[in-house]
Amino acid sequence: MAVAGASAAQATTAADEPPADRPTVGLVLSGGGAKGFAHIGVLQALEAQGVPIDLVVGTSMGAVVGGLYAAGNSPAELETAAHEIDWAAAFRDQSPRALRSMRRKRDDRELAGQIGLGIGFDGFELPRGAIQGQRLTQLLREHLGPAGLVEDFDDLAIPFRAVAADLRTGEPVTPRTGDLALAIRASMAIPGVVAPVDWDGHLLVDGALRANLPVEAARALGADVIIAVDVGRSRPREADLTGPFGVMDQAINVLVRRNVLASVSTLDAGDAYIRVDVDDISATDFGAAERAIAMGAQRARRAAPELADLALPAQAHARHLARLRPETRPAEPVIAEIRLDNRSTLDDRVLLRHLAIEPGEPLDREALNRSIDRIHGLGYFERVDYRLHSLDDGRARLDLVAVPQSWGPAYLRFGLAIEDDFDTRSSFRAGASYLLTEVNPWGAELQGDLELGSNPRIAGEFWQPLGAGSPWFGASRLTFSRRDLDLFAEGERIGAVRFTRGEFGLHVGRELGPNAELRAGIEGGRAETERLVGPAAIPDRRFSTGRAISHLRWDSLDHAGFPGRGSSAAVEWRRSSPRLGADDRFERITVDATTALSHRRSRWIFGVRAGTTRGTEEPPVEALQTLGGFLNLGGFQRDELTGSEVVLGQVVYLREFAGYRTVGGLPVFLGGAIEAGNTWDDRDERDTSDLIASGTLIAATDTLLGPLFLAWGRTDQGNDSGYLVLGHQF
């Protein structure tokens, strides 16, 4: 019995050992955008079947999935990442709005839909891609983790290659050593969409142009057997062949498909070709991850008979996976040194004051990402990136690189804002803004704005930090503006006044992190009120202005048009005084606050506003507090209620309906607002019983020109008004 038992144990052990001469299995993953999520399902099925993967080669999205898998991420971790990553944000270059500087936040409120170009002595300049890949690269570094330290891609848990194409020669390039995250990023640099990557004398773009199913690269890496997974589009739908962009996309697809078929023709009898039919999923539909993963797993399970000879015994496969993904993952390295490669003209201290990483501590990747977002959020850089280098003592060196925008440092932005109440009031603003950055090493900026339309404005500001890396700054402003204000009595428009002014101001202030700014200063000039229509009792008047001002602003909203998180607040004090050259004496204080919450597709925005004007019985136009208009006590016309005192509270609810999209796939929001407020001529008249309630129904979408609202409001007094508004509201 003992002998028999021993023989059985020996047989079991032998059966669990992999064949000594088993072939090297190479996994080849094609590009395909969001279709590439199917690769995750294929990996799940292959591991369930016990098929070992000894090397991985991928193109574009195949390089993303393959590179993260080769770095030690399990299929389950990849699936979690596919669901949790905000892919829409990943394909935007801007840092999260909460981490952008207050100056850049002000820019995105000034005019809706800022379309920007670089401008120089030779004319307009454009970036090399609509997306520079800032967020994409950060995302890859985050999910690669400590594997990003690996210099030789053969030293990863699984040897790996990402295939790109040299834009200059058209030849495929498969880096073996260097920056793993950047190699993957280069493989998915769709020409014209994602900027190319400079790599050792090559200008690299999406490898799909040359080898979308890189079988040859896997052979060169040493694969005896190939498992080739193809998720590329096999045939176009008739709907895809309409319009110039559809035709152009299909022309590119024909070329890509030809190189795929050429690669398939090189497969041997012992190789496996897994074609996952995900043609009904768009390459940009990153919300279809769950469906694509399921389709990939289902197709790979059907291929199980073809792969049976490659499968390992259960215990042998378990040991194989344990070697790839040990239970104890490498800890983040201790940072021994930080080096800054600042390729701009700015003083290094301008950047380093935003860096929250100290040598001698283990790498805090979350703090590093926030630091990079803050530097990038200054608005000067095309790319802010980092690289970790292993040192002999087990610690690491952090290299931080800041590459200025190639189409800067001078920019011209265009914007548009429209408001129509479908009754008596229609206004629009078409504007252009010139911004010159890097005026000096301390980071000074010169900005000029020109707005045409209902309320024209010309303004300029020179903004100067008071030291390299200092949060203190000074600013000089010059403004010329004109505003038409309708006058109402008992709900009827009785006249209109035009208020024109030209002023100069000097300010000093301090930046309180990326979300707050404190300013104080003096302003003054000349102004005029002119009666456009109405009773003769409305006088024409020319007068001097002069005031002291101070304001504290806070803004951490995640979106200026449809916020779902964060808050904003502004407290402003103005004192007009003859001592400062003014003909009028008054004091005006306003407080505005907004906070936003979200859950899934629902957003709640809560707002409150209060203001008072003191020191004058008849406040001048510039000192008036007003209500009326969209999300300003809806149901009334714009500025229908005026006075020295104002109070307004509001709750706005918006729900995004993902199943309904406008032309171009823009999101649709439906919801409403409940508001209560009023104005009074004197603070002693304020009474909560005078508050006017209103409700507004809202339909909206976020267009390339900015948020677009269609709304109808009605008050409890029977006032009602419709609104068509293009522009930021919160």
Buried (B, 14 or more C-beta within 10 A) or exposed (E): EEEEEEEEEEEEEEEBEBEEEBBBBBBBBBBBBBBBBBBBBBBBBBBBBBBBBBBBBBBBBBBBBBBBBBBBBBBEBBBEBBEEBEBEEBBEBBBBBBBBBBBBBBBBBBBBBBEBBBBEEEEEBEBBBEBBBBBBBBBBBBBBBBBBBBEEBBEBBBBBBBBBBBBEEEEBBBBEEBBBBBBBBBBBBBBEEBBBBEBEEBBBBBBBBBBBBBBBBBBEBEBBBBBBBBBBBEEBEEEBEEEEEBEEBBEEBEEBBEBBEEBBEEBEEEBBBBBBBBBEBBBBBBBBBEBBBBBBBBBBBEBBEBBEEBBBBEBBBEBBBEEBBEEEEEEBBBBBEBEBEBEBBBBBBBBBBBBEBEEEEEBBBEBBBBBBBBBBBBBBBBBBBBBBBBEEEEBBBBBBBBBBBBBBBBBBBBBBBBBBBEEEBEBBBBBBBBBBBBBEBBBBBBBBBBBEBBBBBBBBBBBBBEEBBBBEBBBBBBBBBBBBBBBBEEEEBEBBBBBBBBBEBEBEBBBBBBBBBBBBBBBBBEBBBBBEEBEEEBEEBEBBBBBBBBBBBBBBBBBBBBBBBBBBBBBBBBBBBEEBBBBBEBBBBBBBBBBBBBEEEEBBBBBBBBBBBBBBEEBBBBBBBBBBBBBBBBBBBBBBBBBBBBBBBBEBBBBBEEEEEEEEEEBBBBBBBBBBBBBBBEEEEBEEEEBBBBBBBBBBBBBEBBBBBBBBBBBEEEBBBBBBBBBBBB
